[in-house]
């Protein structure tokens, strides 16, 4: 049975309907926008300068590098090596680390050879069961703690803050290590400061490394920095040996140009 509504009741219902119609679009407009996803990959070029000081001489050198990363794959290119200690022939080596397949692939653009090495060797299946070996009568080797032969061990890793390095979000880390074995009188001192790219698996934008023996002139310094970084997923073809390259018998046959 319909219930008759008065003029005042009809006015209240009409106002409520109008308010409901206004509230719904407003709720849709206040939705929080979803930020665009950061590309899970990059391509970069970098350089490193090294100085080694001994009691008799000082050696300097520099390296030009190329890097690329995409999910599960890391590529490192050794583009050139220079040092005042000796003449270095042209070098064009590439190494690709496949974290999913646990392999490293190395190729040389000069001799056009490549080789694939597994991180974890797998035993080949045997066609017939092997006989159980006779127990050896040799004395088992005594296990020692890695700290048993140390007199000094001090290690510190600190987070130094979050910042931008060449426009890229990075996190700073500092590292300090002092190590002295039994019988030594001068500890080894290693110091490092790095800026690590946040959207990576630990890729450094900058690195300053110093290694020295306290109280002696012997020391080594390494300075590394990225020159250019492009945030985009590189194509999968960049992580494979170029077409026409032949498979070598070992990594050494790839590295040595005339082998």
DRENDO-1510 file (C-alpha; in Angstrom, 1 decimal, always signed):
<recs>
REC; n; res; u; v; w
REC; 1; UNK; +0.0; +0.0; +0.0 .
REC; 2; UNK; +1.5; +3.3; -1.0 .
REC; 3; UNK; +1.9; +5.8; +1.8 .
REC; 4; UNK; +1.1; +9.4; +0.7 .
REC; 5; UNK; +4.0; +11.9; +1.3 .
REC; 6; UNK; +3.6; +15.4; +2.3 .
REC; 7; UNK; +5.2; +18.3; +0.5 .
REC; 8; UNK; +7.9; +18.6; +3.2 .
REC; 9; UNK; +8.8; +14.9; +3.1 .
REC; 10; UNK; +9.2; +15.0; -0.7 .
REC; 11; UNK; +11.5; +18.0; -0.4 .
REC; 12; UNK; +13.7; +16.2; +2.2 .
REC; 13; UNK; +14.0; +13.1; -0.1 .
REC; 14; UNK; +14.9; +15.2; -3.1 .
REC; 15; UNK; +17.7; +16.9; -1.2 .
REC; 16; UNK; +19.1; +13.7; +0.1 .
REC; 17; UNK; +19.2; +12.2; -3.5 .
REC; 18; UNK; +21.0; +15.3; -4.7 .
REC; 19; UNK; +23.6; +15.1; -1.9 .
REC; 20; UNK; +24.2; +11.4; -2.7 .
REC; 21; UNK; +24.8; +12.2; -6.3 .
REC; 22; UNK; +27.4; +14.8; -5.4 .
REC; 23; UNK; +29.3; +12.6; -2.9 .
REC; 24; UNK; +29.9; +9.7; -5.2 .
REC; 25; UNK; +31.9; +11.6; -7.9 .
REC; 26; UNK; +33.9; +13.4; -5.2 .
REC; 27; UNK; +35.0; +10.1; -3.7 .
REC; 28; UNK; +36.2; +8.9; -7.1 .
REC; 29; UNK; +38.2; +12.1; -7.6 .
REC; 30; UNK; +40.1; +11.7; -4.3 .
REC; 31; UNK; +41.6; +8.3; -5.2 .
REC; 32; UNK; +45.4; +8.2; -4.6 .
REC; 33; UNK; +47.3; +8.1; -7.9 .
REC; 34; UNK; +49.5; +5.0; -8.4 .
REC; 35; UNK; +53.1; +6.1; -9.2 .
REC; 36; UNK; +54.6; +4.8; -12.4 .
REC; 37; UNK; +56.7; +1.7; -12.1 .
REC; 38; UNK; +60.5; +2.2; -12.1 .
REC; 39; UNK; +62.1; +0.4; -15.1 .
REC; 40; UNK; +63.8; -2.8; -13.7 .
REC; 41; UNK; +67.0; -2.3; -15.7 .
REC; 42; UNK; +69.6; +0.2; -16.8 .
REC; 43; UNK; +72.6; +0.7; -19.1 .
REC; 44; UNK; +75.7; +2.6; -17.8 .
REC; 45; UNK; +79.3; +3.5; -18.6 .
REC; 46; UNK; +81.9; +4.1; -15.9 .
REC; 47; UNK; +85.6; +4.5; -15.2 .
REC; 48; UNK; +88.0; +3.5; -12.4 .
REC; 49; UNK; +91.4; +5.0; -11.5 .
REC; 50; UNK; +93.9; +3.1; -9.4 .
REC; 51; UNK; +97.1; +4.1; -7.7 .
REC; 52; UNK; +99.5; +1.6; -6.0 .
REC; 53; UNK; +102.3; +2.9; -3.9 .
REC; 54; UNK; +105.2; +0.7; -2.7 .
REC; 55; UNK; +108.5; +1.4; -1.1 .
REC; 56; UNK; +110.2; +1.6; -4.5 .
REC; 57; UNK; +107.7; +3.0; -7.0 .
REC; 58; UNK; +104.2; +4.3; -7.7 .
REC; 59; UNK; +101.9; +2.6; -10.3 .
REC; 60; UNK; +98.8; +4.2; -11.8 .
REC; 61; UNK; +96.2; +2.8; -14.1 .
REC; 62; UNK; +92.7; +3.3; -15.4 .
REC; 63; UNK; +89.8; +1.2; -16.7 .
REC; 64; UNK; +86.8; +2.0; -18.8 .
REC; 65; UNK; +83.7; -0.1; -18.1 .
REC; 66; UNK; +80.2; -0.7; -19.5 .
REC; 67; UNK; +77.4; -2.2; -17.5 .
REC; 68; UNK; +73.8; -3.3; -18.1 .
REC; 69; UNK; +71.2; -5.0; -16.0 .
REC; 70; UNK; +67.7; -6.5; -16.4 .
REC; 71; UNK; +65.8; -8.9; -14.2 .
REC; 72; UNK; +68.1; -11.9; -13.5 .
REC; 73; UNK; +70.9; -10.8; -15.8 .
REC; 74; UNK; +74.0; -8.6; -15.3 .
REC; 75; UNK; +76.4; -7.6; -18.1 .
REC; 76; UNK; +79.9; -6.1; -17.5 .
REC; 77; UNK; +82.1; -4.8; -20.4 .
REC; 78; UNK; +85.8; -4.3; -20.0 .
REC; 79; UNK; +86.4; -1.7; -22.7 .
REC; 80; UNK; +90.0; -0.5; -22.1 .
REC; 81; UNK; +92.8; -0.9; -19.6 .
REC; 82; UNK; +95.7; +1.6; -19.3 .
REC; 83; UNK; +98.7; +1.6; -16.9 .
REC; 84; UNK; +102.1; +3.2; -16.8 .
REC; 85; UNK; +103.7; -0.1; -15.6 .
REC; 86; UNK; +103.5; -1.8; -19.0 .
REC; 87; UNK; +101.9; -1.6; -22.4 .
REC; 88; UNK; +98.4; -3.2; -22.5 .
REC; 89; UNK; +97.0; -4.5; -25.8 .
REC; 90; UNK; +93.4; -3.7; -26.8 .
REC; 91; UNK; +90.8; -5.4; -24.7 .
REC; 92; UNK; +87.1; -6.0; -25.5 .
REC; 93; UNK; +85.8; -8.5; -23.0 .
REC; 94; UNK; +82.2; -9.0; -21.9 .
REC; 95; UNK; +80.9; -11.1; -19.0 .
REC; 96; UNK; +77.2; -11.9; -18.4 .
REC; 97; UNK; +76.0; -13.3; -15.1 .
REC; 98; UNK; +72.7; -15.2; -15.2 .
REC; 99; UNK; +71.5; -15.5; -11.7 .
REC; 100; UNK; +68.6; -17.8; -12.6 .
REC; 101; UNK; +70.7; -20.3; -14.6 .
REC; 102; UNK; +73.8; -19.9; -12.3 .
REC; 103; UNK; +76.1; -19.4; -15.2 .
REC; 104; UNK; +78.6; -16.8; -16.4 .
REC; 105; UNK; +79.1; -16.3; -20.2 .
REC; 106; UNK; +82.3; -14.6; -21.4 .
REC; 107; UNK; +83.0; -13.4; -24.9 .
REC; 108; UNK; +85.7; -11.5; -26.7 .
REC; 109; UNK; +84.9; -9.1; -29.5 .
REC; 110; UNK; +88.5; -9.3; -30.8 .
REC; 111; UNK; +88.8; -13.1; -31.3 .
REC; 112; UNK; +85.0; -13.6; -31.6 .
REC; 113; UNK; +84.9; -16.5; -29.1 .
REC; 114; UNK; +82.7; -17.2; -26.1 .
REC; 115; UNK; +82.5; -19.7; -23.3 .
REC; 116; UNK; +79.8; -20.6; -20.7 .
REC; 117; UNK; +80.8; -21.6; -17.2 .
REC; 118; UNK; +78.4; -22.9; -14.5 .
REC; 119; UNK; +78.7; -21.7; -11.0 .
REC; 120; UNK; +77.5; -25.0; -9.5 .
REC; 121; UNK; +78.9; -28.0; -11.3 .
REC; 122; UNK; +76.5; -30.9; -11.7 .
REC; 123; UNK; +77.7; -34.5; -11.6 .
REC; 124; UNK; +76.9; -36.4; -14.8 .
REC; 125; UNK; +74.6; -39.4; -14.3 .
REC; 126; UNK; +76.4; -42.7; -14.1 .
REC; 127; UNK; +75.4; -45.6; -16.4 .
REC; 128; UNK; +76.2; -48.2; -13.7 .
REC; 129; UNK; +76.4; -48.0; -9.9 .
REC; 130; UNK; +79.9; -47.3; -8.7 .
REC; 131; UNK; +81.5; -49.5; -6.1 .
REC; 132; UNK; +81.7; -48.2; -2.6 .
REC; 133; UNK; +85.3; -46.9; -2.0 .
REC; 134; UNK; +87.4; -48.5; +0.7 .
REC; 135; UNK; +87.7; -46.3; +3.8 .
REC; 136; UNK; +91.1; -44.5; +3.8 .
REC; 137; UNK; +93.4; -44.9; +6.7 .
REC; 138; UNK; +94.8; -41.3; +6.4 .
REC; 139; UNK; +94.5; -39.0; +9.3 .
REC; 140; UNK; +91.5; -36.6; +8.9 .
REC; 141; UNK; +92.4; -33.0; +8.5 .
REC; 142; UNK; +91.9; -30.9; +11.6 .
REC; 143; UNK; +89.2; -28.1; +11.1 .
REC; 144; UNK; +90.2; -24.7; +12.3 .
REC; 145; UNK; +88.2; -21.6; +13.0 .
REC; 146; UNK; +88.8; -18.7; +10.5 .
REC; 147; UNK; +89.6; -16.6; +13.6 .
REC; 148; UNK; +92.1; -19.0; +15.1 .
REC; 149; UNK; +95.1; -17.3; +13.4 .
REC; 150; UNK; +94.0; -13.7; +14.0 .
REC; 151; UNK; +95.2; -11.2; +16.6 .
REC; 152; UNK; +93.2; -8.3; +15.4 .
REC; 153; UNK; +89.8; -8.2; +13.7 .
REC; 154; UNK; +87.6; -5.1; +13.6 .
REC; 155; UNK; +84.9; -4.5; +11.0 .
REC; 156; UNK; +82.3; -1.7; +10.7 .
REC; 157; UNK; +79.6; -1.1; +8.1 .
REC; 158; UNK; +77.5; +2.0; +8.4 .
REC; 159; UNK; +74.6; +3.4; +6.5 .
REC; 160; UNK; +75.6; +7.1; +5.8 .
REC; 161; UNK; +72.2; +8.3; +4.5 .
REC; 162; UNK; +70.0; +8.6; +1.4 .
REC; 163; UNK; +70.7; +11.1; -1.4 .
REC; 164; UNK; +70.8; +11.6; -5.1 .
REC; 165; UNK; +74.0; +10.9; -7.1 .
REC; 166; UNK; +73.9; +12.5; -10.6 .
REC; 167; UNK; +70.2; +12.6; -10.3 .
REC; 168; UNK; +69.8; +9.0; -9.3 .
REC; 169; UNK; +68.4; +7.9; -5.8 .
REC; 170; UNK; +71.3; +6.2; -3.9 .
REC; 171; UNK; +72.1; +5.0; -0.4 .
REC; 172; UNK; +75.5; +5.7; +1.1 .
REC; 173; UNK; +77.6; +3.0; +2.9 .
REC; 174; UNK; +80.9; +3.2; +4.6 .
REC; 175; UNK; +83.1; +0.2; +5.4 .
REC; 176; UNK; +86.1; -0.1; +7.7 .
REC; 177; UNK; +88.2; -3.3; +8.3 .
REC; 178; UNK; +91.3; -3.9; +10.3 .
REC; 179; UNK; +93.0; -7.3; +10.2 .
REC; 180; UNK; +96.2; -8.7; +11.7 .
REC; 181; UNK; +97.3; -12.3; +11.6 .
REC; 182; UNK; +99.4; -14.0; +14.3 .
REC; 183; UNK; +103.1; -13.1; +13.9 .
REC; 184; UNK; +102.4; -9.9; +12.0 .
REC; 185; UNK; +103.2; -6.5; +13.6 .
REC; 186; UNK; +101.3; -4.2; +11.2 .
REC; 187; UNK; +97.6; -4.6; +10.6 .
REC; 188; UNK; +95.9; -4.4; +7.2 .
REC; 189; UNK; +93.5; -1.5; +7.0 .
REC; 190; UNK; +90.7; -1.4; +4.4 .
REC; 191; UNK; +88.4; +1.7; +4.1 .
REC; 192; UNK; +85.6; +2.2; +1.6 .
REC; 193; UNK; +82.8; +4.6; +0.9 .
REC; 194; UNK; +80.1; +3.9; -1.7 .
REC; 195; UNK; +76.8; +5.2; -3.1 .
REC; 196; UNK; +74.5; +2.3; -4.1 .
REC; 197; UNK; +71.7; +2.7; -6.6 .
REC; 198; UNK; +68.4; +2.1; -4.8 .
REC; 199; UNK; +66.6; +0.5; -7.8 .
REC; 200; UNK; +69.3; -2.2; -8.4 .
REC; 201; UNK; +70.8; -5.3; -6.9 .
REC; 202; UNK; +73.7; -3.4; -5.4 .
REC; 203; UNK; +75.1; -1.5; -8.3 .
REC; 204; UNK; +77.4; +1.3; -7.1 .
REC; 205; UNK; +77.3; +4.8; -8.6 .
REC; 206; UNK; +80.6; +5.8; -6.8 .
REC; 207; UNK; +83.2; +4.0; -4.8 .
REC; 208; UNK; +86.3; +5.2; -3.0 .
REC; 209; UNK; +88.5; +2.3; -1.7 .
REC; 210; UNK; +91.8; +2.5; +0.2 .
REC; 211; UNK; +94.0; -0.4; +1.3 .
REC; 212; UNK; +97.1; +0.1; +3.4 .
REC; 213; UNK; +99.4; -1.3; +6.0 .
REC; 214; UNK; +99.3; +1.0; +9.0 .
REC; 215; UNK; +102.7; +2.6; +9.6 .
REC; 216; UNK; +104.2; +1.6; +6.1 .
REC; 217; UNK; +104.2; +3.5; +2.8 .
REC; 218; UNK; +102.5; +0.6; +1.0 .
REC; 219; UNK; +99.0; +1.5; +0.0 .
REC; 220; UNK; +96.5; +1.3; -2.8 .
REC; 221; UNK; +93.7; +3.6; -3.8 .
REC; 222; UNK; +90.8; +3.0; -6.1 .
REC; 223; UNK; +88.3; +5.6; -7.3 .
REC; 224; UNK; +85.2; +4.5; -9.3 .
REC; 225; UNK; +82.3; +6.6; -10.7 .
REC; 226; UNK; +79.5; +6.1; -13.2 .
REC; 227; UNK; +79.7; +8.6; -16.2 .
REC; 228; UNK; +76.3; +7.9; -17.7 .
REC; 229; UNK; +73.2; +6.0; -16.6 .
REC; 230; UNK; +70.1; +5.3; -18.7 .
REC; 231; UNK; +67.1; +4.0; -16.8 .
REC; 232; UNK; +65.5; +1.5; -19.2 .
REC; 233; UNK; +65.4; -2.2; -19.6 .
REC; 234; UNK; +68.0; -3.2; -22.2 .
REC; 235; UNK; +67.0; -5.7; -24.8 .
REC; 236; UNK; +67.6; -9.4; -24.1 .
REC; 237; UNK; +69.9; -9.7; -27.1 .
REC; 238; UNK; +72.5; -7.6; -25.3 .
REC; 239; UNK; +73.0; -10.5; -22.8 .
REC; 240; UNK; +73.8; -13.1; -25.5 .
REC; 241; UNK; +77.0; -13.6; -27.5 .
REC; 242; UNK; +76.8; -12.0; -30.9 .
REC; 243; UNK; +75.8; -14.2; -33.9 .
REC; 244; UNK; +78.8; -15.9; -35.6 .
REC; 245; UNK; +81.0; -16.2; -32.5 .
REC; 246; UNK; +82.5; -19.7; -31.9 .
REC; 247; UNK; +82.5; -21.6; -28.6 .
REC; 248; UNK; +85.9; -21.9; -27.0 .
REC; 249; UNK; +87.3; -24.7; -24.9 .
REC; 250; UNK; +87.8; -22.6; -21.8 .
REC; 251; UNK; +87.5; -19.1; -20.5 .
REC; 252; UNK; +91.3; -18.7; -20.9 .
REC; 253; UNK; +90.9; -19.3; -24.6 .
REC; 254; UNK; +88.4; -16.5; -24.7 .
REC; 255; UNK; +90.5; -14.0; -22.7 .
REC; 256; UNK; +93.8; -14.6; -24.6 .
REC; 257; UNK; +93.3; -13.0; -28.0 .
REC; 258; UNK; +95.8; -15.2; -29.9 .
REC; 259; UNK; +94.9; -18.5; -28.3 .
</recs>
